[in-house]
Amino acid sequence: MPDGVRGALVQRVSPRYDGPLDVTWLTAEAPKLTLGRIRLRWEPASRAGWNVSAHLGLATTEVHLASWPAAPDDWPRLVRPTLHEVTGLCAALAFATDALDLSNRLAEV
């Protein structure tokens, strides 16, 4: 992580247990999350490690997805399984929504 950066927009999550997180570093003035996007934030924990949180963009708002208080220095490995599951769920919901929209359009013909 670059010095001074405390936030990232998740671009891709590797399906491998020890795989990488592809992220874009965020500044303090991060834009609102769009549907299905995940933002990570972290800050040093009071005693040791990092307080990490994830937020998920929904259609009209952002929601708190998860928190990992006092996570160890290798916290990306800790959060990766949750992020992988949520990105998969968001992709499946987007696909289902597109299929339903197509079905509705075809039914109108």
DSSP file (Angstrom, degrees, kcal/mol; ACC not computed):
  #  RESIDUE AA STRUCTURE BP1 BP2  ACC     N-H-->O    O-->H-N    N-H-->O    O-->H-N    TCO  KAPPA ALPHA  PHI   PSI    X-CA   Y-CA   Z-CA
    1    1 A M              0   0    0      0, 0.0     3,-0.1     0, 0.0     5,-0.0   0.000 360.0 360.0 360.0 133.7    0.0    0.0    0.0
    2    2 A P    >   -     0   0    0      0, 0.0     3,-1.6     0, 0.0     2,-0.0  -0.327 360.0 -90.1 -63.6 150.2    1.4    3.4   -0.8
    3    3 A D  T 3  S+     0   0    0      1,-0.2     3,-0.1     3,-0.0     0, 0.0  -0.345 110.7  16.2 -59.9 138.6    2.2    5.7    2.1
    4    4 A G  T 3  S+     0   0    0      1,-0.3     2,-0.4    -3,-0.1    -1,-0.2   0.321  93.2 122.7  82.7  -8.3   -0.7    7.8    3.2
    5    5 A V    <   +     0   0    0     -3,-1.6    -1,-0.3     1,-0.1    22,-0.1  -0.736  25.2 165.1 -89.4 133.3   -3.4    5.8    1.3
    6    6 A R        +     0   0    0     20,-0.5    36,-1.9    -2,-0.4     2,-0.3   0.154  57.5  52.9-132.0  17.1   -6.2    4.5    3.5
    7    7 A G  E     -A   41   0A   0     19,-0.4    19,-2.5    34,-0.2     2,-0.3  -0.997  52.7-177.5-152.8 153.3   -8.8    3.5    1.0
    8    8 A A  E     -AB  40  25A   0     32,-2.1    32,-3.0    -2,-0.3     2,-0.6  -0.993  24.2-133.7-152.0 144.3   -9.1    1.4   -2.2
    9    9 A L  E     -AB  39  24A   0     15,-2.9    15,-2.0    -2,-0.3     2,-0.4  -0.889  33.2-126.4 -96.4 122.8  -11.8    0.6   -4.8
   10   10 A V  E     + B   0  23A   0     28,-2.7    28,-0.5    -2,-0.6    13,-0.2  -0.569  33.2 172.4 -74.8 122.9  -11.8   -3.2   -5.4
   11   11 A Q  E     -     0   0A   0     11,-3.4     2,-0.3    -2,-0.4    12,-0.2   0.819  66.4  -4.1 -95.8 -41.6  -11.5   -3.8   -9.2
   12   12 A R  E     - B   0  22A   0     10,-1.7    10,-2.9     2,-0.0     2,-0.5  -0.988  56.0-150.1-155.4 145.1  -11.1   -7.6   -9.2
   13   13 A V  E     - B   0  21A   0     -2,-0.3     8,-0.2     8,-0.2     6,-0.0  -0.984  25.7-125.7-121.3 122.8  -10.8  -10.4   -6.6
   14   14 A S        -     0   0    0      6,-2.2     5,-0.1    -2,-0.5    70,-0.1  -0.380   8.9-139.2 -64.1 140.4   -8.8  -13.5   -7.4
   15   15 A P  S    S+     0   0    0      0, 0.0     2,-0.2     0, 0.0    -1,-0.1   0.669  77.5  98.0 -74.4 -14.5  -10.7  -16.8   -7.0
   16   16 A R  S >  S-     0   0    0      1,-0.1     3,-1.5     4,-0.1    -2,-0.1  -0.486  82.3-126.4 -73.9 143.4   -7.5  -18.3   -5.5
   17   17 A Y  T 3  S+     0   0    0      1,-0.3    -1,-0.1    -2,-0.2    63,-0.1   0.884 112.9  31.6 -56.1 -41.1   -7.3  -18.4   -1.7
   18   18 A D  T 3  S+     0   0    0     62,-0.1    -1,-0.3     2,-0.0    -2,-0.1   0.176  98.2 125.6-102.9  16.9   -3.9  -16.7   -1.7
   19   19 A G    <   -     0   0    0     -3,-1.5    61,-0.1    -5,-0.1     2,-0.1  -0.165  60.9 -94.3 -75.5 170.1   -4.6  -14.7   -4.8
   20   20 A P        -     0   0    0      0, 0.0    -6,-2.2     0, 0.0     2,-0.5  -0.295  18.3-131.3 -83.1 163.8   -4.4  -10.9   -5.2
   21   21 A L  E     -B   13   0A   0     -8,-0.2     2,-0.6    -2,-0.1    -8,-0.2  -0.979  19.6-147.0-106.1 124.1   -6.9   -8.1   -4.8
   22   22 A D  E     +B   12   0A   0    -10,-2.9   -11,-3.4    -2,-0.5   -10,-1.7  -0.853  32.9 167.7 -92.3 122.2   -6.7   -5.7   -7.8
   23   23 A V  E     -B   10   0A   0     -2,-0.6     2,-0.5   -13,-0.2   -13,-0.2  -0.863  38.4-135.7-132.8 162.7   -7.5   -2.2   -6.5
   24   24 A T  E     -B    9   0A   0    -15,-2.0   -15,-2.9    -2,-0.3     2,-0.1  -0.994  36.5-120.7-114.9 124.9   -7.4    1.4   -7.3
   25   25 A W  E     -B    8   0A   0     -2,-0.5     2,-0.4   -17,-0.2   -17,-0.3  -0.385  28.4-145.3 -67.7 142.4   -6.1    3.6   -4.5
   26   26 A L        -     0   0    0    -19,-2.5   -20,-0.5    -2,-0.1   -19,-0.4  -0.848   1.4-140.2-112.7 145.1   -8.6    6.3   -3.3
   27   27 A T    >   -     0   0    0     -2,-0.4     3,-0.6   -22,-0.1   -22,-0.0  -0.346  41.7 -92.7 -87.0 177.6   -8.0    9.7   -2.0
   28   28 A A  T 3  S+     0   0    0      1,-0.3     2,-0.8    -2,-0.1    -1,-0.1   0.808 123.2  61.9 -63.2 -28.9   -9.9   11.2    0.9
   29   29 A E  T 3  S+     0   0    0      0, 0.0    -1,-0.3     0, 0.0    -2,-0.1  -0.349  77.7 169.9 -94.3  53.7  -12.4   12.7   -1.6
   30   30 A A    <   -     0   0    0     -2,-0.8     3,-0.1    -3,-0.6    -4,-0.1  -0.387  32.8-116.8 -67.8 139.5  -13.6    9.3   -2.9
   31   31 A P        -     0   0    0      0, 0.0    -1,-0.1     0, 0.0     3,-0.1  -0.239  41.0 -79.1 -71.5 165.3  -16.7    9.4   -5.1
   32   32 A K        -     0   0    0      1,-0.1     2,-0.2    30,-0.0    25,-0.1  -0.349  54.3-106.6 -62.0 142.5  -19.9    7.7   -4.2
   33   33 A L        -     0   0    0     -3,-0.1    25,-0.2    23,-0.1     2,-0.2  -0.472  30.6-139.2 -72.1 141.6  -19.9    4.0   -4.9
   34   34 A T    >   -     0   0    0     -2,-0.2     3,-2.2     1,-0.2    23,-0.4  -0.507  46.3 -57.9 -93.4 170.6  -21.9    2.7   -7.8
   35   35 A L  T 3  S+     0   0    0      1,-0.3    23,-0.2    -2,-0.2    -1,-0.2  -0.205 122.9   3.9 -53.2 124.0  -24.0   -0.5   -7.8
   36   36 A G  T 3  S+     0   0    0     21,-3.2    -1,-0.3     1,-0.3     2,-0.2   0.395  96.3 129.0  84.2  -2.4  -21.9   -3.6   -7.0
   37   37 A R    <   -     0   0    0     -3,-2.2    20,-2.8    20,-0.1     2,-0.4  -0.594  45.1-148.5 -87.9 149.7  -18.6   -1.7   -6.2
   38   38 A I  E     - C   0  56A   0    -28,-0.5   -28,-2.7    -2,-0.2     2,-0.4  -0.962   7.1-163.5-121.7 132.8  -16.7   -2.3   -3.0
   39   39 A R  E     -AC   9  55A   0     16,-2.4    16,-2.4    -2,-0.4     2,-0.4  -0.954   6.3-156.3-114.1 133.5  -14.6    0.2   -1.2
   40   40 A L  E     -AC   8  54A   0    -32,-3.0   -32,-2.1    -2,-0.4     2,-0.3  -0.868  10.3-176.1-104.3 141.7  -12.1   -0.8    1.5
   41   41 A R  E     +AC   7  53A   0     12,-2.4    12,-2.6    -2,-0.4     2,-0.3  -0.987   4.6 177.8-132.7 146.1  -10.9    1.5    4.2
   42   42 A W  E     + C   0  52A   0    -36,-1.9    10,-0.2    -2,-0.3     8,-0.0  -0.995   9.4 174.6-148.7 152.5   -8.3    0.9    6.9
   43   43 A E  E     - C   0  51A   0      8,-1.5     8,-3.1    -2,-0.3    -2,-0.0  -0.975  46.8 -80.6-150.5 154.6   -6.6    2.7    9.7
   44   44 A P  E     - C   0  50A   0      0, 0.0     6,-0.3     0, 0.0     2,-0.1  -0.332  48.3-122.8 -59.8 137.3   -4.1    1.5   12.3
   45   45 A A        -     0   0    0      4,-2.3     4,-0.1    26,-0.2    -3,-0.0  -0.411  23.4-110.7 -76.0 158.9   -5.8   -0.3   15.3
   46   46 A S  S    S+     0   0    0      1,-0.1     3,-0.1     2,-0.1    -1,-0.1   0.858 110.1  16.9 -62.7 -37.2   -5.2    1.1   18.7
   47   47 A R  S    S-     0   0    0      1,-0.4     2,-0.3     0, 0.0    -1,-0.1   0.860 131.9 -27.5-103.3 -49.7   -3.1   -1.8   20.0
   48   48 A A  S    S+     0   0    0     24,-0.0    -1,-0.4     2,-0.0     2,-0.1  -0.977  99.6  16.2-163.4 155.4   -1.8   -3.6   16.9
   49   49 A G  S    S-     0   0    0     -2,-0.3    -4,-2.3    -4,-0.1     2,-0.4  -0.403  86.1 -56.2  80.6-152.7   -2.8   -4.4   13.3
   50   50 A W  E     -CD  44  71A   0     21,-2.6    21,-3.4    -6,-0.3     2,-0.7  -0.973  26.8-134.4-135.3 142.5   -5.5   -2.6   11.3
   51   51 A N  E     -C   43   0A   0     -8,-3.1    -8,-1.5    -2,-0.4     2,-0.4  -0.893  37.1-173.9 -93.2 114.0   -9.1   -1.8   11.6
   52   52 A V  E     +CD  42  68A   0     16,-2.0    16,-3.2    -2,-0.7     2,-0.3  -0.890   9.3 179.0-114.7 139.1  -10.5   -2.6    8.1
   53   53 A S  E     -CD  41  67A   0    -12,-2.6   -12,-2.4    -2,-0.4     2,-0.4  -0.973  12.6-153.1-136.2 154.4  -14.0   -2.0    6.8
   54   54 A A  E     -CD  40  66A   0     12,-2.6    11,-2.7    -2,-0.3    12,-1.4  -0.982   6.2-164.9-127.4 139.4  -15.7   -2.7    3.5
   55   55 A H  E     -CD  39  64A   0    -16,-2.4   -16,-2.4    -2,-0.4     2,-0.4  -0.954   8.4-149.0-123.3 144.5  -18.7   -0.8    2.0
   56   56 A L  E     -CD  38  63A   0      7,-2.6     7,-2.5    -2,-0.4     2,-0.5  -0.932  13.7-130.2-116.3 133.7  -20.9   -2.0   -0.9
   57   57 A G  E     - D   0  62A   0    -20,-2.8   -21,-3.2    -2,-0.4     5,-0.2  -0.705  27.9-176.6 -82.8 128.0  -22.6    0.3   -3.4
   58   58 A L        -     0   0    0      3,-3.4   -21,-0.1    -2,-0.5   -23,-0.1  -0.539  46.0 -83.0-110.7-177.3  -26.3   -0.4   -4.0
   59   59 A A  S    S+     0   0    0      1,-0.2   -24,-0.1    -2,-0.2     3,-0.1   0.870 123.0   7.7 -57.8 -40.7  -28.7    1.2   -6.4
   60   60 A T  S    S+     0   0    0      1,-0.1     2,-0.3   -26,-0.1    -1,-0.2   0.437 130.3  14.7-123.5  -0.9  -29.4    4.2   -4.2
   61   61 A T        -     0   0    0     -5,-0.0    -3,-3.4   -29,-0.0     2,-0.4  -0.925  68.1-105.9-157.7 177.5  -27.0    4.0   -1.2
   62   62 A E  E     -D   57   0A   0     -2,-0.3     2,-0.3    -5,-0.2    -5,-0.2  -0.926  31.3-160.2-113.6 144.8  -23.9    2.5    0.2
   63   63 A V  E     -D   56   0A   0     -7,-2.5    -7,-2.6    -2,-0.4     2,-0.6  -0.931  27.3-107.5-125.6 151.5  -24.1   -0.1    3.0
   64   64 A H  E     -D   55   0A   0     -2,-0.3    -9,-0.3    -9,-0.2     3,-0.1  -0.662  36.1-178.5 -73.7 119.5  -21.5   -1.3    5.5
   65   65 A L  E     -     0   0A   0    -11,-2.7     2,-0.3    -2,-0.6   -10,-0.2   0.899  54.3 -28.3 -89.8 -47.0  -20.6   -4.8    4.3
   66   66 A A  E     -D   54   0A   0    -12,-1.4   -12,-2.6     2,-0.0     2,-0.3  -0.988  46.5-145.0-165.8 160.8  -18.1   -6.0    6.9
   67   67 A S  E     -D   53   0A   0     -2,-0.3   -14,-0.2   -14,-0.2   -16,-0.0  -0.992   2.5-167.8-134.9 144.5  -15.5   -5.0    9.5
   68   68 A W  E >   -D   52   0A   0    -16,-3.2   -16,-2.0    -2,-0.3     3,-0.9  -0.806  19.3-159.0-129.6  89.6  -12.3   -6.7   10.6
   69   69 A P  E 3  S+     0   0A   0      0, 0.0   -18,-0.2     0, 0.0   -19,-0.1  -0.446  72.7   1.0 -72.9 142.4  -11.1   -5.0   13.8
   70   70 A A  E 3  S+     0   0A   0      1,-0.2   -19,-0.2    -2,-0.1   -21,-0.0   0.849  86.9 180.0  51.4  42.0   -7.4   -5.3   14.7
   71   71 A A  E <   -D   50   0A   0    -21,-3.4   -21,-2.6    -3,-0.9   -26,-0.2  -0.403  30.3-104.3 -69.2 149.1   -6.7   -7.4   11.6
   72   72 A P    >   -     0   0    0      0, 0.0     3,-1.2     0, 0.0     6,-0.1  -0.135  38.2 -92.9 -69.3 171.5   -3.1   -8.5   11.2
   73   73 A D  T 3  S+     0   0    0      1,-0.3    -2,-0.1     2,-0.1   -25,-0.0   0.774 126.0  58.5 -58.9 -27.5   -0.7   -6.9    8.7
   74   74 A D  T >>  +     0   0    0      1,-0.2     3,-1.6     2,-0.1     4,-0.7  -0.093  68.4 139.2 -91.5  37.5   -1.6   -9.4    6.0
   75   75 A W  H <>  +     0   0    0     -3,-1.2     4,-2.2     1,-0.3     3,-0.4   0.741  55.2  71.8 -57.9 -27.6   -5.3   -8.4    6.3
   76   76 A P  H 3> S+     0   0    0      0, 0.0     4,-1.5     0, 0.0    -1,-0.3   0.881  98.0  51.2 -57.5 -33.3   -5.8   -8.5    2.5
   77   77 A R  H <4 S+     0   0    0     -3,-1.6    -2,-0.2     1,-0.2   -58,-0.1   0.848 109.7  51.0 -67.4 -32.9   -5.7  -12.3    2.8
   78   78 A L  H  < S+     0   0    0     -4,-0.7     4,-0.4    -3,-0.4    -1,-0.2   0.894 115.7  38.6 -70.4 -41.6   -8.2  -12.2    5.6
   79   79 A V  H  X S+     0   0    0     -4,-2.2     4,-2.2     1,-0.2     3,-0.4   0.694  94.4  85.6 -85.7 -19.2  -10.8  -10.1    3.7
   80   80 A R  H  X S+     0   0    0     -4,-1.5     4,-2.8    -5,-0.3     5,-0.2   0.864  85.2  53.4 -55.1 -45.5  -10.3  -11.7    0.2
   81   81 A P  H  > S+     0   0    0      0, 0.0     4,-2.1     0, 0.0    -1,-0.2   0.916 111.5  46.0 -59.5 -41.8  -12.8  -14.6    0.8
   82   82 A T  H  > S+     0   0    0     -4,-0.4     4,-2.3    -3,-0.4    -2,-0.2   0.925 114.2  47.9 -64.7 -44.1  -15.6  -12.2    1.8
   83   83 A L  H  X S+     0   0    0     -4,-2.2     4,-2.6     1,-0.2     5,-0.2   0.892 110.3  52.4 -64.6 -39.0  -14.9   -9.9   -1.1
   84   84 A H  H  X S+     0   0    0     -4,-2.8     4,-2.0    -5,-0.2    -1,-0.2   0.920 111.0  47.0 -62.9 -43.9  -14.8  -12.8   -3.6
   85   85 A E  H  X S+     0   0    0     -4,-2.1     4,-2.3    -5,-0.2    -2,-0.2   0.910 113.7  47.5 -64.2 -42.7  -18.2  -14.1   -2.4
   86   86 A V  H  X S+     0   0    0     -4,-2.3     4,-2.7     2,-0.2    -2,-0.2   0.905 111.2  49.7 -69.3 -41.1  -19.8  -10.6   -2.6
   87   87 A T  H  X S+     0   0    0     -4,-2.6     4,-2.2     2,-0.2    -1,-0.2   0.899 112.1  49.7 -64.9 -37.7  -18.4   -9.8   -6.0
   88   88 A G  H  X S+     0   0    0     -4,-2.0     4,-2.3    -5,-0.2    -2,-0.2   0.913 111.3  48.6 -64.0 -42.5  -19.7  -13.2   -7.2
   89   89 A L  H  X S+     0   0    0     -4,-2.3     4,-2.6     2,-0.2    -2,-0.2   0.915 111.2  49.9 -63.5 -43.7  -23.1  -12.5   -5.7
   90   90 A C  H  X S+     0   0    0     -4,-2.7     4,-2.3     1,-0.2    -1,-0.2   0.898 110.9  49.7 -63.3 -39.9  -23.3   -9.0   -7.3
   91   91 A A  H  X S+     0   0    0     -4,-2.2     4,-2.3     2,-0.2    -1,-0.2   0.910 111.7  48.7 -64.4 -42.0  -22.3  -10.5  -10.7
   92   92 A A  H  X S+     0   0    0     -4,-2.3     4,-2.5     2,-0.2    -2,-0.2   0.902 111.8  48.8 -65.2 -41.3  -25.0  -13.2  -10.4
   93   93 A L  H  X S+     0   0    0     -4,-2.6     4,-2.4     2,-0.2    -1,-0.2   0.888 110.8  50.6 -66.1 -38.5  -27.7  -10.6   -9.4
   94   94 A A  H  X S+     0   0    0     -4,-2.3     4,-2.4     2,-0.2    -2,-0.2   0.916 111.8  48.0 -64.3 -42.4  -26.7   -8.4  -12.3
   95   95 A F  H  X S+     0   0    0     -4,-2.3     4,-2.5     2,-0.2    -2,-0.2   0.929 112.3  48.5 -62.9 -45.7  -27.0  -11.3  -14.7
   96   96 A A  H  X S+     0   0    0     -4,-2.5     4,-2.4     1,-0.2    -2,-0.2   0.888 111.2  50.8 -62.9 -39.3  -30.4  -12.3  -13.3
   97   97 A T  H  X S+     0   0    0     -4,-2.4     4,-2.5     2,-0.2    -1,-0.2   0.920 110.8  48.3 -64.9 -43.7  -31.6   -8.7  -13.5
   98   98 A D  H  X S+     0   0    0     -4,-2.4     4,-2.4     2,-0.2    -2,-0.2   0.908 111.9  50.0 -62.7 -41.6  -30.5   -8.5  -17.2
   99   99 A A  H  X S+     0   0    0     -4,-2.5     4,-2.5     2,-0.2    -2,-0.2   0.906 111.4  48.4 -64.0 -41.5  -32.2  -11.8  -17.9
  100  100 A L  H  X S+     0   0    0     -4,-2.4     4,-2.4     2,-0.2    -2,-0.2   0.908 111.0  50.4 -65.2 -42.3  -35.4  -10.7  -16.3
  101  101 A D  H  X S+     0   0    0     -4,-2.5     4,-2.2     2,-0.2    -2,-0.2   0.913 111.9  47.8 -61.1 -43.4  -35.4   -7.4  -18.2
  102  102 A L  H  X S+     0   0    0     -4,-2.4     4,-2.7     2,-0.2     5,-0.2   0.921 111.1  51.1 -63.3 -44.3  -34.9   -9.3  -21.5
  103  103 A S  H  X S+     0   0    0     -4,-2.5     4,-1.9     1,-0.2    -2,-0.2   0.909 110.5  48.8 -60.0 -42.4  -37.7  -11.7  -20.6
  104  104 A N  H  X S+     0   0    0     -4,-2.4     4,-1.0     2,-0.2    -1,-0.2   0.892 111.4  49.3 -65.7 -39.7  -40.0   -8.7  -19.9
  105  105 A R  H >X S+     0   0    0     -4,-2.2     4,-0.6     1,-0.2     3,-0.6   0.920 111.7  48.8 -65.8 -42.6  -39.1   -7.0  -23.2
  106  106 A L  H >< S+     0   0    0     -4,-2.7     3,-0.8     1,-0.2    -1,-0.2   0.843 106.6  56.8 -65.6 -33.3  -39.7  -10.2  -25.1
  107  107 A A  H 3< S+     0   0    0     -4,-1.9    -1,-0.2     1,-0.2    -2,-0.2   0.764 102.7  55.9 -69.1 -24.5  -43.0  -10.7  -23.4
  108  108 A E  H <<        0   0    0     -4,-1.0    -1,-0.2    -3,-0.6    -2,-0.2   0.648 360.0 360.0 -80.8 -15.5  -44.2   -7.3  -24.6
  109  109 A V    <<        0   0    0     -3,-0.8    -1,-0.2    -4,-0.6    -2,-0.1   0.477 360.0 360.0 -75.1 360.0  -43.5   -8.1  -28.3
